[in-house]
Amino acid sequence: HKAPVAEVNSEKREDTQALPDYRIVGEAFDCYVMVEYDDTLLVIDKHAAHERLIFESLKRALTSMERDTQLMAVPVEVMLMSEEIASLEEYREKIERVGFGFRSARNTVYVTEIPSSISVNAVSAIFESFAEAIRNGSGVELTTDIIFEKALYQASCKAAIKAGRVYPEGYAEWLIRELRANPEVICCPHGRPIAIEITKNTIDHLFKRI
């Protein structure tokens, strides 16, 4: 299943029982999706959840034998400094393994392929965050794998849907399906929780019903 906006193309999995039968109650503040199941209310931070789903998708691509990409009819132009472009060239192999294709000129990167999990609108911000994370990590005693994972953190944040924005009908349903297919996802790449649970018993206590 694909999202109406800022798609995430996760692997199909049989284990979709992380969340039992549920009912989507609604969305609050264009930020939190509320889901009712059993005697529990689950409140999901849609930005944090989408950010983690994208991060997991890009990480899987690093070790996958197949590239799930979409070819740009018109390359996306990203203006960068020459030092930033040099950083991207240093990590070209890893960037291409997660599904991006690009060619570079003096002060411009032309992005010709992107992962299917990424929205075209996020490409410029992603490449800027790649360059920033790589440059910031290059002077520290870190392995290239750690530096690139930090770059993926930032890229996932830039690519995720934004809190406070209205998205098409069906988005909440798509998000729940993706989270059920990825039961290991419990926090965003920055460590923030993706969701909190509030039991009916707790709510009843707050209203002094019991």
Backbone as CSV, one residue per row, in Angstrom:
resi,resn,N_x,N_y,N_z,CA_x,CA_y,CA_z,C_x,C_y,C_z
1,HIS,0.849,-1.189,0.000,0.000,0.000,0.000,0.881,1.234,0.000
2,LYS,0.428,2.284,-0.722,1.227,3.501,-0.782,0.484,4.656,-0.118
3,ALA,1.255,5.553,0.443,0.663,6.691,1.122,0.203,7.711,0.105
4,PRO,-0.840,8.496,0.429,-1.264,9.549,-0.475,-0.192,10.605,-0.685
5,VAL,0.622,10.862,0.330,1.687,11.855,0.247,2.927,11.263,0.884
6,ALA,4.120,11.580,0.318,5.389,11.138,0.912,5.362,9.643,1.170
7,GLU,5.420,8.873,0.105,5.218,7.440,0.187,6.289,6.732,0.996
8,VAL,5.892,5.641,1.605,6.828,4.706,2.197,6.554,3.368,1.572
9,ASN,7.542,2.754,0.971,7.361,1.467,0.333,8.079,0.423,1.163
10,SER,7.407,-0.124,2.177,8.028,-1.095,3.059,7.881,-2.486,2.493
11,GLU,8.742,-3.394,2.954,8.649,-4.768,2.520,7.338,-5.363,2.987
12,LYS,6.755,-6.255,2.155,5.545,-6.951,2.560,5.911,-8.001,3.590
13,ARG,5.142,-8.058,4.673,5.420,-9.001,5.725,4.140,-9.687,6.161
14,GLU,4.274,-10.913,6.635,3.106,-11.652,7.084,2.719,-11.273,8.505
15,ASP,3.702,-10.829,9.309,3.434,-10.523,10.705,2.820,-9.134,10.825
16,THR,1.488,-9.077,10.787,0.807,-7.798,10.896,-0.093,-7.784,12.124
17,GLN,0.293,-8.536,13.142,-0.550,-8.667,14.321,-0.063,-7.838,15.508
18,ALA,0.868,-6.903,15.278,1.378,-6.092,16.384,0.254,-5.292,17.032
19,LEU,-0.718,-4.867,16.239,-1.869,-4.136,16.746,-3.105,-4.958,16.422
20,PRO,-3.915,-5.332,17.421,-5.117,-6.122,17.151,-6.152,-5.292,16.402
21,ASP,-7.355,-5.847,16.230,-8.408,-5.102,15.544,-8.551,-3.721,16.170
22,TYR,-8.668,-2.713,15.339,-8.629,-1.343,15.828,-9.652,-0.473,15.106
23,ARG,-9.872,0.712,15.650,-10.734,1.721,15.034,-10.019,3.058,15.107
24,ILE,-9.869,3.718,13.964,-9.246,5.041,13.950,-10.282,6.059,14.414
25,VAL,-9.976,6.697,15.529,-10.911,7.649,16.128,-10.844,8.988,15.407
26,GLY,-9.644,9.398,15.037,-9.492,10.675,14.356,-8.084,11.199,14.491
27,GLU,-7.933,12.494,14.231,-6.614,13.136,14.290,-6.735,14.441,15.055
28,ALA,-5.773,14.725,15.907,-5.787,15.947,16.711,-4.648,16.870,16.301
29,PHE,-4.963,18.152,16.139,-3.969,19.187,15.864,-3.177,18.925,14.582
30,ASP,-3.745,18.139,13.646,-3.031,17.758,12.420,-1.659,17.186,12.754
31,CYS,-1.580,16.478,13.855,-0.283,15.991,14.348,-0.374,14.576,14.909
32,TYR,-1.452,14.281,15.645,-1.564,13.006,16.347,-2.750,12.195,15.829
33,VAL,-2.470,10.955,15.439,-3.517,10.033,15.008,-3.936,9.206,16.212
34,MET,-5.230,9.147,16.460,-5.744,8.425,17.624,-6.427,7.136,17.192
35,VAL,-6.016,6.036,17.810,-6.508,4.709,17.443,-7.020,3.998,18.688
36,GLU,-8.212,3.418,18.592,-8.799,2.678,19.704,-8.695,1.178,19.441
37,TYR,-8.198,0.421,20.397,-8.206,-1.038,20.299,-8.293,-1.629,21.700
38,ASP,-8.984,-2.751,21.794,-9.257,-3.354,23.104,-9.766,-2.254,24.052
39,ASP,-9.124,-2.100,25.197,-9.495,-1.035,26.141,-8.399,0.017,26.208
40,THR,-7.829,0.322,25.041,-6.680,1.229,24.993,-6.858,2.267,23.898
41,LEU,-6.398,3.485,24.172,-6.329,4.539,23.168,-4.853,4.744,22.825
42,LEU,-4.507,4.565,21.565,-3.138,4.751,21.095,-3.049,6.083,20.375
43,VAL,-2.136,6.949,20.822,-1.949,8.264,20.215,-0.602,8.255,19.489
44,ILE,-0.645,8.393,18.168,0.546,8.251,17.324,1.001,9.605,16.804
45,ASP,2.269,9.913,16.983,2.889,11.109,16.400,3.182,10.784,14.935
46,LYS,2.418,11.358,14.021,2.515,10.926,12.623,3.870,11.276,11.991
47,HIS,4.473,12.398,12.400,5.795,12.732,11.850,6.859,11.743,12.339
48,ALA,6.866,11.472,13.644,7.855,10.553,14.206,7.704,9.155,13.620
49,ALA,6.452,8.720,13.445,6.203,7.384,12.894,6.675,7.292,11.451
50,HIS,6.322,8.290,10.646,6.724,8.257,9.239,8.238,8.364,9.090
51,GLU,8.847,9.195,9.924,10.302,9.354,9.917,10.995,8.009,10.146
52,ARG,10.511,7.242,11.138,11.126,5.948,11.438,10.878,4.936,10.329
53,LEU,9.692,4.961,9.727,9.399,4.035,8.636,10.318,4.292,7.442
54,ILE,10.561,5.564,7.141,11.477,5.902,6.044,12.898,5.454,6.389
55,PHE,13.323,5.717,7.622,14.667,5.330,8.051,14.867,3.823,7.905
56,GLU,13.892,3.025,8.348,14.000,1.574,8.243,14.034,1.134,6.781
57,SER,13.238,1.789,5.947,13.219,1.456,4.525,14.576,1.717,3.877
58,LEU,15.193,2.874,4.184,16.496,3.204,3.609,17.595,2.290,4.149
59,LYS,17.518,1.947,5.446,18.515,1.033,6.016,18.440,-0.344,5.380
60,ARG,17.214,-0.835,5.146,17.074,-2.141,4.493,17.659,-2.119,3.096
61,ALA,17.526,-0.980,2.421,18.044,-0.866,1.059,19.563,-1.016,1.010
62,LEU,20.245,-0.640,2.101,21.706,-0.759,2.136,22.172,-2.202,1.980
63,THR,21.383,-3.144,2.470,21.788,-4.557,2.428,20.969,-5.368,1.431
64,SER,20.026,-4.712,0.763,19.186,-5.428,-0.193,19.909,-5.618,-1.520
65,MET,19.581,-6.701,-2.190,20.172,-6.972,-3.509,19.402,-6.249,-4.614
66,GLU,18.228,-5.715,-4.292,17.407,-5.050,-5.289,17.277,-3.561,-4.963
67,ARG,17.238,-2.740,-5.997,17.060,-1.300,-5.818,15.633,-0.928,-6.199
68,ASP,14.890,-0.430,-5.230,13.510,-0.021,-5.470,13.507,1.483,-5.686
69,THR,13.624,1.891,-6.938,13.802,3.311,-7.237,12.796,3.789,-8.272
70,GLN,12.682,5.093,-8.361,11.906,5.717,-9.427,12.820,6.681,-10.176
71,LEU,12.752,6.620,-11.506,13.596,7.450,-12.362,12.922,8.794,-12.583
72,MET,13.673,9.860,-12.414,13.143,11.204,-12.601,13.076,11.549,-14.091
73,ALA,11.902,11.942,-14.561,11.775,12.379,-15.957,12.629,13.625,-16.169
74,VAL,12.618,14.497,-15.166,13.476,15.698,-15.169,14.291,15.661,-13.884
75,PRO,15.622,15.642,-13.958,16.439,15.593,-12.735,16.127,16.739,-11.786
76,VAL,16.211,16.455,-10.499,16.026,17.492,-9.485,17.375,18.171,-9.259
77,GLU,17.415,19.488,-9.419,18.658,20.236,-9.256,18.797,20.705,-7.809
78,VAL,19.952,20.416,-7.224,20.223,20.826,-5.849,21.496,21.664,-5.849
79,MET,21.381,22.916,-5.453,22.529,23.815,-5.414,23.307,23.588,-4.116
80,LEU,24.605,23.300,-4.237,25.447,23.050,-3.076,26.816,23.682,-3.285
81,MET,27.565,23.830,-2.200,28.941,24.301,-2.310,29.817,23.157,-2.809
82,SER,30.952,23.509,-3.376,31.839,22.491,-3.939,32.304,21.499,-2.876
83,GLU,32.521,21.979,-1.625,32.954,21.071,-0.552,31.847,20.075,-0.207
84,GLU,30.589,20.534,-0.280,29.465,19.652,0.008,29.332,18.592,-1.074
85,ILE,29.528,18.990,-2.308,29.468,18.024,-3.407,30.589,16.999,-3.267
86,ALA,31.760,17.442,-2.836,32.872,16.508,-2.610,32.504,15.488,-1.535
87,SER,31.772,15.915,-0.496,31.330,14.993,0.555,30.386,13.944,-0.012
88,LEU,29.475,14.380,-0.869,28.534,13.444,-1.485,29.270,12.443,-2.375
89,GLU,30.248,12.925,-3.107,31.014,12.025,-3.988,31.772,10.978,-3.168
90,GLU,32.250,11.376,-1.996,32.970,10.441,-1.125,32.062,9.293,-0.682
91,TYR,30.778,9.580,-0.531,29.811,8.576,-0.070,28.871,8.128,-1.191
92,ARG,29.295,8.335,-2.438,28.430,8.023,-3.577,27.926,6.582,-3.539
93,GLU,28.799,5.627,-3.242,28.392,4.214,-3.266,27.236,3.954,-2.302
94,LYS,27.343,4.469,-1.096,26.283,4.246,-0.102,25.002,4.981,-0.494
95,ILE,25.137,6.194,-0.989,23.962,6.964,-1.394,23.224,6.245,-2.523
96,GLU,23.978,5.688,-3.455,23.355,4.967,-4.566,22.736,3.653,-4.101
97,ARG,23.325,3.015,-3.104,22.783,1.758,-2.595,21.420,1.928,-1.943
98,VAL,21.148,3.087,-1.341,19.823,3.285,-0.743,18.790,3.724,-1.771
99,GLY,19.224,3.940,-3.027,18.253,4.181,-4.089,18.339,5.502,-4.821
100,PHE,19.349,6.324,-4.492,19.498,7.590,-5.197,20.486,7.439,-6.350
101,GLY,20.236,8.175,-7.420,21.190,8.291,-8.510,21.430,9.766,-8.760
102,PHE,22.674,10.158,-8.978,22.931,11.584,-9.197,24.213,11.786,-9.993
103,ARG,24.268,12.925,-10.646,25.517,13.362,-11.264,25.789,14.768,-10.751
104,SER,27.047,15.138,-10.702,27.389,16.423,-10.102,28.171,17.298,-11.061
105,ALA,27.955,18.583,-10.915,28.699,19.595,-11.659,29.392,20.486,-10.638
106,ARG,29.811,21.653,-11.052,30.620,22.506,-10.184,29.902,22.856,-8.876
107,ASN,28.678,23.386,-8.952,27.950,23.772,-7.745,26.522,23.219,-7.736
108,THR,26.308,22.170,-8.500,24.964,21.609,-8.612,25.013,20.091,-8.648
109,VAL,24.082,19.467,-7.949,23.879,18.031,-8.040,22.566,17.803,-8.780
110,TYR,22.590,16.931,-9.776,21.392,16.586,-10.536,20.947,15.185,-10.102
111,VAL,19.852,15.123,-9.386,19.362,13.850,-8.852,18.479,13.202,-9.904
112,THR,18.880,12.035,-10.371,18.186,11.366,-11.478,17.333,10.181,-11.030
113,GLU,17.603,9.627,-9.850,16.821,8.522,-9.311,16.616,8.742,-7.818
114,ILE,15.451,8.331,-7.322,15.193,8.418,-5.886,14.510,7.138,-5.422
115,PRO,14.650,6.776,-4.137,13.948,5.595,-3.627,12.438,5.786,-3.739
116,SER,11.722,4.699,-3.934,10.269,4.772,-4.046,9.614,5.263,-2.766
117,SER,10.332,5.174,-1.640,9.772,5.618,-0.361,9.879,7.124,-0.152
118,ILE,10.472,7.836,-1.115,10.752,9.264,-0.947,9.903,10.101,-1.884
119,SER,9.378,11.209,-1.362,8.645,12.162,-2.178,9.632,13.063,-2.931
120,VAL,9.305,13.382,-4.167,10.174,14.250,-4.983,10.391,15.590,-4.287
121,ASN,9.364,16.079,-3.606,9.452,17.389,-2.948,10.507,17.437,-1.853
122,ALA,10.914,16.268,-1.353,11.875,16.227,-0.248,13.324,16.071,-0.721
123,VAL,13.542,15.885,-2.011,14.874,15.526,-2.515,15.925,16.581,-2.197
124,SER,15.630,17.839,-2.454,16.618,18.892,-2.210,17.032,18.918,-0.739
125,ALA,16.060,18.866,0.157,16.363,18.903,1.594,17.162,17.679,2.016
126,ILE,16.870,16.533,1.405,17.584,15.302,1.746,19.051,15.412,1.358
127,PHE,19.336,15.876,0.148,20.731,15.972,-0.289,21.487,17.035,0.503
128,GLU,20.801,18.095,0.884,21.447,19.094,1.741,21.786,18.491,3.103
129,SER,20.878,17.665,3.633,21.127,17.050,4.943,22.206,15.973,4.843
130,PHE,22.245,15.228,3.729,23.334,14.274,3.502,24.681,14.991,3.582
131,ALA,24.806,16.068,2.815,26.070,16.801,2.749,26.459,17.362,4.113
132,GLU,25.483,17.917,4.836,25.749,18.498,6.154,26.204,17.428,7.147
133,ALA,25.488,16.298,7.183,25.824,15.239,8.139,27.196,14.633,7.845
134,ILE,27.507,14.450,6.578,28.802,13.868,6.211,29.938,14.817,6.559
135,ARG,29.754,16.104,6.250,30.799,17.086,6.554,31.004,17.229,8.062
136,ASN,29.917,17.225,8.821,30.026,17.372,10.278,30.678,16.158,10.920
137,GLY,30.542,15.008,10.285,31.111,13.790,10.859,32.500,13.463,10.378
138,SER,32.949,14.139,9.319,34.226,13.773,8.696,35.432,14.077,9.573
139,GLY,35.298,15.052,10.477,36.446,15.406,11.309,36.488,14.663,12.630
140,VAL,35.562,13.749,12.828,35.464,13.021,14.086,35.898,11.582,13.858
141,GLU,36.361,10.932,14.921,36.798,9.540,14.810,35.594,8.607,14.758
142,LEU,34.894,8.611,13.635,33.736,7.750,13.431,33.934,6.925,12.170
143,THR,33.347,5.743,12.149,33.427,4.927,10.938,32.512,5.524,9.877
144,THR,32.763,5.182,8.621,31.907,5.678,7.541,30.477,5.181,7.710
145,ASP,30.310,3.979,8.273,28.964,3.444,8.486,28.188,4.290,9.481
146,ILE,28.829,4.702,10.570,28.158,5.525,11.584,27.834,6.899,11.019
147,ILE,28.788,7.474,10.288,28.551,8.788,9.685,27.361,8.723,8.729
148,PHE,27.311,7.665,7.928,26.221,7.581,6.962,24.889,7.293,7.647
149,GLU,24.918,6.536,8.735,23.670,6.290,9.458,23.128,7.595,10.028
150,LYS,24.019,8.459,10.515,23.584,9.770,10.985,22.992,10.589,9.835
151,ALA,23.577,10.443,8.651,23.040,11.131,7.476,21.642,10.606,7.139
152,LEU,21.437,9.297,7.307,20.115,8.723,7.067,19.104,9.239,8.086
153,TYR,19.549,9.429,9.348,18.671,10.015,10.362,18.106,11.350,9.852
154,GLN,19.028,12.216,9.433,18.623,13.550,9.006,17.774,13.491,7.744
155,ALA,18.146,12.617,6.812,17.393,12.495,5.569,15.969,12.025,5.840
156,SER,15.820,11.082,6.772,14.493,10.559,7.102,13.602,11.657,7.679
157,CYS,14.189,12.503,8.497,13.429,13.606,9.085,12.961,14.566,8.001
158,LYS,13.839,14.878,7.051,13.484,15.798,5.978,12.411,15.211,5.067
159,ALA,12.425,13.887,4.906,11.508,13.241,3.974,10.139,12.961,4.571
160,ALA,10.049,12.937,5.910,8.794,12.562,6.562,7.739,13.654,6.429
161,ILE,6.478,13.226,6.479,5.376,14.182,6.482,5.498,15.064,7.715
162,LYS,4.994,16.256,7.632,5.209,17.233,8.691,3.994,17.359,9.611
163,ALA,4.275,17.457,10.888,3.208,17.703,11.850,2.607,19.082,11.582
164,GLY,1.308,19.205,11.797,0.642,20.480,11.611,0.131,20.715,10.207
165,ARG,0.381,19.769,9.302,-0.130,19.901,7.939,-1.271,18.918,7.707
166,VAL,-2.196,19.326,6.848,-3.340,18.473,6.536,-2.970,17.562,5.377
167,TYR,-3.249,16.259,5.531,-2.967,15.283,4.486,-4.258,14.631,4.019
168,PRO,-4.240,14.046,2.829,-5.481,13.515,2.256,-6.138,12.438,3.112
169,GLU,-7.434,12.274,2.894,-8.175,11.225,3.578,-7.558,9.874,3.236
170,GLY,-7.446,9.011,4.188,-6.831,7.701,3.959,-5.418,7.623,4.490
171,TYR,-4.818,8.789,4.799,-3.437,8.764,5.296,-3.328,8.015,6.616
172,ALA,-4.243,8.267,7.538,-4.168,7.626,8.854,-4.263,6.108,8.717
173,GLU,-5.160,5.649,7.859,-5.316,4.203,7.641,-4.028,3.604,7.087
174,TRP,-3.412,4.308,6.132,-2.145,3.839,5.558,-1.055,3.762,6.624
175,LEU,-0.981,4.782,7.483,0.050,4.817,8.512,-0.094,3.635,9.470
176,ILE,-1.332,3.328,9.865,-1.556,2.202,10.772,-1.144,0.892,10.101
177,ARG,-1.488,0.719,8.834,-1.093,-0.515,8.118,0.421,-0.669,8.099
178,GLU,1.130,0.433,7.857,2.585,0.366,7.794,3.178,0.033,9.162
179,LEU,2.625,0.604,10.218,3.124,0.322,11.557,2.836,-1.129,11.949
180,ARG,1.709,-1.667,11.518,1.403,-3.072,11.805,2.376,-3.989,11.065
181,ALA,2.825,-3.565,9.884,3.765,-4.367,9.107,5.201,-4.219,9.610
182,ASN,5.425,-3.249,10.499,6.761,-3.007,11.048,6.676,-2.954,12.576
183,PRO,6.380,-4.084,13.227,6.140,-4.073,14.672,7.345,-3.679,15.501
184,GLU,8.559,-3.696,14.913,9.751,-3.320,15.667,9.891,-1.803,15.803
185,VAL,9.081,-1.056,15.079,9.169,0.398,15.095,8.482,0.935,16.348
186,ILE,9.262,1.450,17.292,8.688,1.960,18.536,9.123,3.393,18.833
187,CYS,10.173,3.875,18.187,10.591,5.257,18.404,11.190,5.797,17.113
188,CYS,11.255,7.117,16.999,11.825,7.726,15.805,13.346,7.593,15.846
189,PRO,14.052,7.869,14.726,15.517,7.744,14.725,16.218,8.600,15.771
190,HIS,15.546,9.658,16.256,16.143,10.522,17.264,15.818,10.072,18.684
191,GLY,15.073,8.975,18.804,14.772,8.428,20.117,13.454,8.871,20.720
192,ARG,12.730,9.772,20.030,11.420,10.183,20.547,10.414,9.051,20.362
193,PRO,9.485,8.899,21.278,8.476,7.851,21.108,7.593,8.132,19.903
194,ILE,7.160,7.076,19.247,6.265,7.206,18.107,4.815,7.288,18.574
195,ALA,4.507,6.579,19.677,3.130,6.547,20.154,3.104,6.366,21.670
196,ILE,2.012,6.774,22.260,1.787,6.505,23.673,0.434,5.818,23.829
197,GLU,0.320,4.976,24.833,-0.915,4.256,25.092,-1.578,4.806,26.360
198,ILE,-2.882,4.990,26.282,-3.660,5.414,27.444,-4.799,4.412,27.608
199,THR,-4.852,3.740,28.721,-5.893,2.737,28.917,-7.225,3.402,29.259
200,LYS,-8.301,2.699,28.965,-9.632,3.183,29.320,-9.727,3.364,30.837
201,ASN,-9.078,2.471,31.574,-9.093,2.561,33.029,-8.506,3.886,33.504
202,THR,-7.392,4.309,32.867,-6.757,5.581,33.226,-7.685,6.753,32.936
203,ILE,-8.341,6.724,31.777,-9.254,7.802,31.408,-10.443,7.828,32.374
204,ASP,-10.966,6.650,32.707,-12.079,6.585,33.650,-11.700,7.194,35.001
205,HIS,-10.449,6.925,35.432,-9.981,7.515,36.687,-9.922,9.037,36.596
206,LEU,-9.443,9.551,35.448,-9.342,10.999,35.282,-10.715,11.656,35.384
207,PHE,-11.729,10.979,34.893,-13.077,11.521,34.940,-13.848,11.087,36.190
208,LYS,-13.092,10.426,37.100,-13.661,9.980,38.382,-14.892,9.089,38.195
209,ARG,-14.826,8.282,37.137,-15.900,7.324,36.903,-15.713,6.075,37.768
210,ILE,-14.461,5.833,38.167,-14.165,4.671,39.020,-13.229,5.118,40.134
